[in-house]
Structures are given as structure tokens and as C-alpha cells.
Amino acid sequence: MTRHMPLVFETFLERLSQSIDEADFRDAMAEAAGRLDLIFFAYLSLPARPSGKPRLISNYPPRWTRQYLENQYEKLDPVVLRARNGGCPFY
């Protein structure tokens, strides 16, 4: 998997630059995730204002994404908290 990462990333960036809507973005993410042997992916965009709603694009089951957003799990999710408070990549 690691040795293929540059090609996966390059292909992902190319697909992303050609994306015109959310479906294209989701397809590009799903393809990259699959090439990295990942079953699921999620992209969460947090609102600039506290009153705004986060936007979640993923291939998780709709029931789970609905529950995640309705229960505001982004406020508890350790991955989101780490990304918001950290300045460097993590894995």
C-alpha cells in the first residue's frame, strides 16, 4: 500500500481537480480509499460560525451519517478534535 501512495495521491488530485459536484468528489474519495484498502471514508467540513451546520461527505451508511450529524458527534469525535487542535498530520 505505501509504495503505491504517490500514484494514488496523484490520481486523487487529478480526479479532484476534475470534480464539478459532490458526487464527483465522493467518487474520487471512494476510489482513493479503495486503492488504499480502506472500506470507508469521511470528509467533514466544519462551519465557520457556531450556528452553522457541518457538512459530511462519506460512503458510510446514510443511517450512520444522519445519526452522527443529528447527535453532533463532531463535537466529541477524537479525530475531529485532534485535527482542530493539532498543527501537524497524524495517523
LUMVEX-698628 format. One record per atom (N, C-alpha, C, O): residue in three letters; x, y, z. Coordinates in pm, whole numbers, plus 50000, padded with zeros to 5 digits. Example, Ala and Ser with C-alpha at 12.3 -4.5 7.8 and 13.67 -1.06 7.14 Angstrom:
residues 2
ala513194943150780 ala512304955050780 ala513204967050780 ala514244966850846 ser512854977550708 ser513674989450714 ser512905000350787 ser513415011450804 
This chain:
residues 91
met500834988050000 met500005000050000 met500875012550000 met500615021649921 thr501875013350085 thr502675025550099 thr503405029149971 thr503475040849934 arg503945019249903 arg504705022349781 arg503825027849670 arg504315034649580 his502525025049677 his501595030049575 his500995043549613 his500265049649534 met501305048249732 met500685060549781 met500905072549688 met499945079849662 pro502115074949635 pro502275086449545 pro501355085849424 pro500785096049384 leu501205074049364 leu500315072749249 leu498865074649288 leu498105081149217 val498475068949401 val497105070549450 val496825085349474 val495775090449435 phe497765092249538 phe497585106449568 phe497525114749440 phe496685123649428 glu498395111749345 glu498405119049218 glu497085117149143 glu496505126649092 thr496615104849138 thr495345101849072 thr494185108749143 thr493285114049080 phe494235108549277 phe493195115149355 phe493155130049325 phe492075135649302 leu494305136649323 leu494345151049294 leu493815154049154 leu493115163949134 glu494145145549060 glu493655147448923 glu492135146148919 glu491455154548859 arg491605135648982 arg490155133848986 arg489475145349059 arg488415150049018 leu490095149749168 leu489535160649247 leu489475173549165 leu488485180849172 ser490515176249088 ser490535188549008 ser489495188248897 ser489085198748847 gln489055176348860 gln488035174948756 gln486615174048813 gln485645173748738 ser486515173548944 ser485205172349009 ser484395185148991 ser484915196249006 ile483125183348959 ile482275195048944 ile481135195349046 ile480445205449061 asp480945184249117 asp479885184049217 asp480235174249329 asp481285167749326 glu479345173349425 glu479585164849541 glu479725150149502 glu480515142849561 ala478965145749404 ala479035131749360 ala480415128649303 ala480975117949330 asp480975137749224 asp482325135849171 asp483355135249283 asp484255126849281 phe483205144149381 phe484105144349496 phe484025131049571 phe485045125149606 arg482795126449596 arg482595113849668 arg483215102149590 arg483845093449650 asp483045102049459 asp483625091349377 asp485145091549383 asp485785081049393 ala485735103449377 ala487205104649384 ala487715099749519 ala488725092749526 met487015103449625 met487405099049760 met487265083849773 met488145077249828 ala486165078449723 ala485935063949733 ala486995056149655 ala487465045849701 glu487355061149538 glu488375054449458 glu489715054549532 glu490385044249540 ala490115066049585 ala491375066949658 ala491355058049782 ala492335051049810 ala490265058149855 ala490155049749974 ala490285034949936 ala490985027450003 gly489615030949830 gly489685017049786 gly491085012949747 gly491515001849777 arg491805021849680 arg493185018749641 arg494115017849761 arg495195011949753 leu493695023549872 leu494475022649996 leu493925011750087 leu494275011050205 asp493065003250032 asp492454992150105 asp491594996650223 asp491494989650324 leu490995008250210 leu490075013250312 leu488645010750265 leu488325012750148 ile487805006550355 ile486425003750321 ile485595016550319 ile484805018850228 phe485795024950420 phe485015037250434 phe485905049550435 phe487095048750467 phe485315060850400 phe485995073750413 phe484955083850459 phe483755081850443 ala485435094550515 ala484545105650553 ala485325118650541 ala486485119550580 tyr484665128650487 tyr485205142150479 tyr484215151150552 tyr483045151850515 leu484685157850654 leu483815166450734 leu484295180750723 leu485455183750750 ser483405189550682 ser483705203850675 ser482935210650786 ser481705210250791 leu483685216850876 leu483045223550989 leu482705237950954 leu483445244350880 pro481585242951005 pro481165256650972 pro482065267051039 pro482655264551144 ala482155278550976 ala482945289551032 ala482265295451154 ala482925300051248 arg480945295451153 arg480175300851267 arg479615289551351 arg479245279151297 pro479545291351481 pro478985280951568 pro477545277251533 pro477115266051558 ser476805286651476 ser475405283951442 ser475265276151311 ser474185271351279 gly476355274851237 gly476305267651110 gly476285252651129 gly476545247551239 lys475985245551022 lys475915230951027 lys477125224950955 lys477535229950850 pro477695214351011 pro478795207750942 pro478285200450818 pro477105197050807 arg479185198250725 arg478835190950603 arg479685178350598 arg480905178850611 leu479035167150582 leu479695154250583 leu479505147350448 leu478375145250404 ile480605143950385 ile480575136450260 ile481315123350288 ile482485123450325 ser480625112250270 ser481245099350302 ser480545088150228 ser479555090250157 asn481085076250247 asn480395064550194 asn479925055550309 asn479635043750289 tyr479855061350428 tyr479255054150540 tyr477755052750514 tyr477195060550437 pro477105043050575 pro475665041550556 pro474915054350596 pro475245060550697 pro473905058250518 pro473155070550546 pro472595071150689 pro472555081750750 arg472185059750740 arg471645059550876 arg472705064350977 arg472405071851069 trp473945059850958 trp475015063751050 trp475355078651032 trp475525085651132 thr475465083550910 thr475825097650890 thr474725106750945 thr475015117451000 arg473485102650930 arg472375110450986 arg472495110951138 arg472355121651199 gln472765099551200 gln472925099051346 gln474115107451390 gln474035114551490 tyr475205106651318 tyr476415114251351 tyr476105129251353 tyr476465136351447 leu475445133951249 leu475145148351239 leu474065152551338 leu474195162951403 glu473005144751350 glu471915148451442 glu472375149051587 glu471895157451664 asn473295140351625 asn473785140051763 asn475035148551784 asn475615148651892 gln475445155551680 gln476615164551685 gln477855157351737 gln478585162451822 tyr478085145451684 tyr479255137651726 tyr480565144551690 tyr481605141351748 glu480525153851596 glu481765160851560 glu482345168451679 glu483535171551681 lys481505171351778 lys481975178351897 lys482685168851994 lys483365173252086 leu482515155751973 leu483115145552060 leu484135136751988 leu484945130052053 asp484075136651859 asp484905127651778 asp486385130551801 asp486835141651773 pro487155120951852 pro488565123551881 pro489385126951757 pro490355134351767 val489005121751641 val489725125151519 val489505139751483 val490445146851448 val488265144351493 val487955158351463 val488635167551564 val489215177651527 leu488565163951691 leu489195172251794 leu490705173051773 leu491285183851788 arg491325162151738 arg492765162151714 arg493105170751593 arg494065178451596 ala492315169651487 ala492555177551366 ala492385192451392 ala493135200651339 arg491405196051473 arg491145210151502 arg492215216251591 arg492545228051577 asn492745208351682 asn493675213751781 asn495145211151750 asn496025217151811 gly495405202351657 gly496795199151624 gly497225206651500 gly496405210351416 gly498505208751488 gly499015215851372 gly499765207051276 gly500305211751176 cys499805194051305 cys500585185251218 cys499775172751185 cys498825169451255 pro500165165851079 pro499465153651040 pro499555142951148 pro500495142751228 phe498595134151148 phe498615122851240 phe497995110851172 phe497295112251071 tyr498245099351225 tyr497675087051169 tyr497525076651276 tyr497065065551249 
